[in-house]
Amino acid sequence: MATARVSVGLPVYNGEGRIERALDSVLNQDFRDFELVISDNASTDRTRSICETYVERDRRVRYFRNDTNIGVNPNHDRVFELARGKYFAWFADDVEYLSGMLRQCVQVIEEAPASVVLVYPRCEMVRDGQTVAVDERRSIESRDPRPYRRLESVVRHVLMVNQLYGLMKRDALGKTQLNGIYPSSDHVLLAELAMLGEIWEIPATLMRRRIDSDRGTLAVYEDQRAWTAWLGTNARSVKRTWLPYRERLAVEYLHAAWRLPLRPTDKLMCLLTILPVYYGRMSRSARFVLRLMRPWRHEAEPGRHGS
């Protein structure tokens, strides 16, 4: 069997109530040259039997199961490591592809200049059954040739990280640190991609995401032990744990800029850009998140809701 052009990576934990709708939305796409890689994080419900049914039905589905729950972020990394396509997209059981999602993303990224590393469409947000009006200014698109300007766009505007459900070049994503074991590490991942290349937004709504308040980040944040287990614990997880959330994230942004293979002048400009932009946007972002996520009372910005 030839290697598929696109890999869609689905990390999942106890998704029995949502996963069938999500899987159907991928498998019914009019673009067919893809593999769907599932990493089941030791689910205790019917997730395994549901996925195995899809494996029998469609040879594009590849199912893997972890013996133990390794945490949400390591499981996101695992689906990337298992993927084989030239292009990669993360997926989640609370996300649905709308008609034409993969076809349009592939068309745009293949016709774009080589400097483009990520293309993503707009995403319809649904919270507890109600469509949420998301601020259109939250686009992180940047076609600027300068890494620090692209970085500025991400740090200033990233919020719900729906862009990571878009289509990325595998070789560019492989140059990043992927997902760290700390809150909002997916924000830093997007910043790394921005420093590596251009990010384009497709001006069409091609995805739907549900952000119900009884699961994901919101369901575990108040319990520190559950929060640590949900992220995944290993030797990396103890680094800089004494820092408050905001300062930890600022340090991770700086570390990302320092470690990437950028020209010295580009690296310096990225380092000088991070702190003024980051702290300048925090108060505005906190107000927006609180409106979006009520009755959640915490200031920390939400990231992914999968497992």
C-alpha positions, 0 to 999 in steps of 0.5 A: 500500500502506497503512503498516503499524502495526508495523515490525520492524527486522532489522540483519544480517551473515552470518546465513545459519545463523540468519536463516531461523528468525528470519524465519519466527518473525516472518512466522508471527505471528498479528498481520499488520499489520507490515513487516519491514525488513532492513538487510544490513551487506554480508554475504559469505555467503548472507544476501542470497540468503536475504533476497531469497527472502523478499522475493519470497515476502512483500510485508511484507519490505523488504530493503536492503543496505549497500555496505560494513559500517558497523558494528553500531550504525549498522546498528541505527540504519539499520533504524529510519530505514527503518521507517515504522510507528507502533510499532517493534521491533528484531529479530536473527538470534539472536532468535525470536518465540514465538506471540502475540508481536506481537499481545500487545505491540500490544494492551498498548501500545494499551490502555496510557496515553499515558505508556507508551513501551515494552512488552516480554515475558520472554525465554528465553535459550539459550546454546550449546544450553542454556537459561539461568536468567535472574534474574527480578529483572532486570525493568526495568519501571517505571510510576512517573510520576517520570522519575528512578525509572524511570531508576533501574530501568533503570540498576540492572537492565538487563543483556542489553537484551532489552527493546529487542526489545519494542515501542516508540513511534516518536515516543519512540524518535526523541527519543533519540540511538539507538545510540552508538559505544561499548560498551553504548550500548543500556543508555543508550538504554533509560535515555533511553526510561525518562526519556521514559516508562513501561516495562511488562513483559508477564508471559509468555515470548514471545521466545527469544534465543541467546547463543552464545559464538562470535559477537557481542560475545564474539567480537570483544571481545578484539581491539581493532581488531575491536571498533572495526570491529564497533561502527562508526567515524566522527567520533563514535567518538573522543569520550571514548575515553580513559575506561575502560569503566565511566566512559565509560558513566557519562558517557554516562548523565549526558549522556543525562539532560542533553540530554533535554527534561525539566523542570528538577527532573526533569532534576536528579533524574535527574542525581543518581540516576545515579552512586550507582545505577550504581556500586552495581550494577556488582559484582553485575552483573559476577558475574552476567555471568561466570556467564552467559557463561563462558568469557568472562573480561571484566567488560564487560557484554554488549550486542547480538549482531546486526549 
